[in-house]
Amino acid sequence: MKFLSGKPLLITDTTLRDAHQSQAATRMRLRDMLPACELLDSIGFYSLECWGGATFDACMRYLDEDPWERLRALRRHLPHTRLQMLFRGQSILGYRNYADDVVDSFCAKSIENGIDIVRVFDALNDVRNLEQAVRSVKKYGGLAEAAVSYTVSPIHDEAYFVRLAQELAQMGADSICVKDMANLLSPVAAYSLIKRLKETVALPIHLHTHDSAGTGSMVNLMAAFAGADIVDTALSPLAGGTSQPATESMVSALRDTPRDTGLDLTRLGAAAAHFRTVANSLEEEGFLDPRVLRVDANALLWQVPGGMLSNLIAQLRQMGREDLYETVLAEIPNVRRDFGYPPLVTPSSQIIGSQAVLNVITGKRYQMFSRESKAMLKGEYGRLPGEVNPEVLQKAGIREADRITCRPADLLKPELPENREKYGNLAQSEEDVLSLTLFPQVAEEFLSKRQKT
Ligand code: CO
């Protein structure tokens, strides 16, 4: 097999964000990171993913840490490496759509406090949900990496993702990420998609996958053959399973090839030694269950993300109906089809999963809807990729005239002026106002505690 590129493969290491979010319930603390920063900074990664995603909420909710303070500290200790964050489009780091002024200010403050690259994605691949974030990141001098959320369905073929990537390039993205959050991208499909993207989009192509189904490192290797510019990996102590494949393995696999990363395995080993201690203590505290490292063949069989399967089991166990597991699994593809094939990623995975449970438990399809199901059908999260089943719309009591066809955030009024007033002296900075806007309850508790000490 021939390499379609002769350039060194660039590596984004995710140990400080996705790896512990995916393996250890997002519980890594700043003090677990700082001792390794000097070493990490000397390795020559393309970037370190270290902020955003669920870490912002987890900092305040579980770790008694100010996420903004964490970012500033990481910036001080990692002066030579690009810092990267994950950003959920119009939902920023939260679970609803925020107004444009919140998105704009969040981008400004992230960059001001130290972020270089903002990876922006939307669960439904509605490009309108990425517009404001991409515009703001560029306005404040950051690099906007726009992501396509990868999934498998009758309407999500290679041409769909190529078209989407071209739209994102036109929007002004600085690089394109193929975000395979559920490890559904097969190694051979990865080769074909990346090759096609390199032929049709004149931007760096960055691949993000997980190892949940056991194919993560094969996907990365095939992407390297096909000419991907950058791939995501995590240091070995927090790699594999629900996390990314290991950095050291990738570096070693490409040694003395045209795509040699040039990264030093000895330094990587020293950094890994530090994170092995961290991973061990996370395991002792009960946050890292070794079961997340097993290959999840059910994910391969049903093409649903591993996290969604464990949610389903928990939901059914609560109702004492674990016997319905297989029936619910068989119902998921039906619901997904009726809803226009949304990719299964937060929040659509929970919405589709819960609707499948309702359909099975009540013994009759669409007799009951959750509030979120109705909101999704109505278009509150954005445009669904395919056609929605009109019968289902009717059963949900949604008329064609009720459906939102504009960009959902066009219906939202600016939120910050009111919040700046409302939070008065609890918020000592614009950063605090943003924390309070995204997570009102959690941030209020965290900031009141800080005020008292
Ligand atoms: Co991920």
Residues whose N, C-alpha, C, O or C-beta is under 5 A from the ligand:
A	BS01	CO	D18 M181
